Amino acid sequence: MPVTPVSRQVGQGLPPGAVPWLHDLGRFIGRWLYRPAYRVRVRGVERVPRTGPVVLVANHSTMIEPQLIFGMLPRRSVFLVKDEMFVGVAGWGLRRIGQVPVRRGTPDRTALATLTEVLADGGLVGVFPEGTRGAGDVDQAQQGAAWLVRKAGAVVLPVAVRGTLRPPGSRRRLRPVVDVVVGEPFTLDVGKGRAGLSQATEQLRDTLAALVRAVDDERARRDRDI
């Protein structure tokens, strides 16, 4: 039997076209999908605000990080996903679990407008501010996250994920450790105009980069102690 999406998920924190029970099933799958391949350590999940508008910012090295974060969050979340993924069955599934397509490399007003509605409904949205999948060191932040914070008055939640990439020159790893660390949520005062967006974006970048470095340092200390 085909699933009929509702026009708007009021009070659900989901965009139009999403199916709440499919979203929750997707979260369950994301929570357990990579457990056989990785030893996933999740810390700080108690810091996730349970209600109200939240803009989550995270680093992005592979396609695995978004799924890990999506699965470990204790509430529903809506992520920006590159529009190339929204084809065929995969695209149908992404829309039904409430994810939003975004064009990379250019401001996508449609995607931002959709996320603004989700935030106005008290939802949590996830953005990878480096804007593209790369080294995951957040060295080229884009301004979408800051714009959403300014528009919705949302709290910012930084999340770092490390360990999905094999270190250069290393051998194949058997169930490597992946750390998912939730930082402290904080408020961000975003000033007017482009200057305000640029300044706030740098603050977001610096905060997220600092969390990533802290996780890397802790992982290095643990490796030395083994």
N, C-alpha and C positions, 0 to 999 in steps of 0.2 A: 504494500500500500504506500503510495507516495506521500511524503511529508509536505504539508501545506504551511509555508511560513506566514507569520502574522506580519502586518504592515509596520508595526512599531512595538518594541518590547518595553513598554512603559514600566518603570520600576525594576526592570531586570538588569539594567546596565549593559544592554546589548544593542547592536545596531539593527536597522530594519532588515528583515529577511532571515534573521538568526532564529534557530530553534533551541530553546533553553535545554531540553533534555539531551540533544545532540552535543551542545556545548559542554555539558557536564560529563558526558561520555568521553569527549575528546580530552578533557582534563584528566580523567582517570587513565586513559591510554598514555598521555604524556608523562604521567607520574611514574609509570612502570615500564614503559617501552624500552628504555635504555639500561635498565637495571642488570640484565644479563651481560651486557658489554662493558659497563662501567661500574665502579664503586662510587656511588653518588653520595656526597656529604652535603647536607643542607643545613645552613645555620642562619639564625636571625629571622626566621619566618614569623616569629611573634611580633616583629616590628611592622608587619604589613597592616596598615589601617583597615579595619573591617568594614567601615562605611565611609561614604563621602567620596568626592572626586579625587582621584590620584593619577598622576603622570609618572609611570615607571620608566626609568632610563637604565639601559644595560649595555654592556659591551657585546660584540658580535663577531666571533671568529669563524664559526661554521653554521650549518643549518640546524645543529643540535641544540644550541643555547636557547633559542626561542621556545622549543618544545619542552625543554627541561623547566624553564621558568613558568611556562603556561601550566604545566602539570603540578608544580610544587606550590603554587599560590593558593591560599585558603579562601579565595573568593573568585568570582568570574572576572575575566580580563579580556580585553580587545586589543590585538596587536596590529600594527601596520606590517603588511607582507608585500614583497615586490610583486607587481602586477603580472609578471611572467608566470607566476605560479597559478594564476586563476584561469586555467584551461581544463576542459574535460571534467572528469570525475573529481580530480583534485580540487579544481576551482569550485565546483558545486559544494564539496565538503567544507572547504575553507569558509565559504559564505555562510553555510548553515551553522557552523560553530561560532560565527560572529566575528571572523577576521576581516580586515579591511585592505583592499588593494591600494597600492601607492606607486606612482611613477617615480623612479629613481632619478636623481640628478637635476630635478626641477621642482619648484614648489607645486604641490598637488592640492589645490583648493577643495576639490571634492572630498578627498580623504580627510583633510583637516576639518571640514564642516561636519563630516560624519562623526569624527571623534569628539568634536565639540558637543554634539547632541548626546553622545554617550556620557561625557563628563557632566553635562547639565542634569542627566538622569541619576547622578551619583555614582557613576561607574569608574572602573580602573582601566586606563589605556597604557599600552606599552610601546615605547619608541626606542629605537637604536640610534642614538644621535650621531654616530659617525657616518650614518647614511648609506653605507655599503658594507658588504662582507669583506673584511680584510684581516689585518693583524689583531684586531680586537683591542687595540690600545687607545682607542678614542682620540686619535690625533687630528681628526678632521670633523669637528662637530657641525651639524646643520642646525637650523633655527626652529624647526617644527615643534620641538618639545617646549622651548621657551614661549613660543606663540600660544600653545595650548594652555600653559600655566597662566599666562596673562589673561587669556580669554575666559578661562573657567575659574580662576582663583584656586587651582588645584594644589594639593600637597605633592611634593616631589619625593619619589622613592628610588634610590640608587640600588642596583643589583649587579654583582660581579660574578661571572662564571669563568672558571679556569680549569684547564686540564683536558679539554676536548681535542686539542691539537697535539700531535706527536712532536716532541722536541727535534729540531734538525739534527740529523746524523745518528739518531737513536734507533734501536731495533724495535721491531713490533712489540707492543706492550700487551700483557695479559691483564684484562680488567683494570685499566688505569684509574686512579682516583680523580674524580671531577668534583670541584668545590663550587657550590652555589651559595653565595653569601649575600644576605640582605642587609644593606646599610641603614642608618638612621633616617627616617623621613624628615623632611625639612620644608619650610616655606621659602619662597623665592620672590623677591620684589622685582618685577620686570617693568622697567621704565618705558616711557612712550617712544614710539617711532622705531626706526631701524637701529639707532644707537642703543636704545634700551634692550632690544632683542639681542644684539651682538654681545653686550655686556653680560646679560643673563645667560646666554649660551656658553660663554666662557666659564661662568661660574658652574654651570651644569657639567661641562667638560672636565673642569678641574676636580670637582667633587667625585665624579665617577672614576676619573683616572687615578685619584688618590686611593679609592677603594680597591681598584684593580691591583695597584702596586702593593697595597697592604696584604692582599690575598696572595700575590706572588711571593712576597717576602716570607709569609708564614709557611707557604708550601716549600720554599727553599730551606727554611730552618728544619722542617720536619724531615726533608730528604737527608739533610746532614746528620740528623739524629738516628736515622735508621741504620 
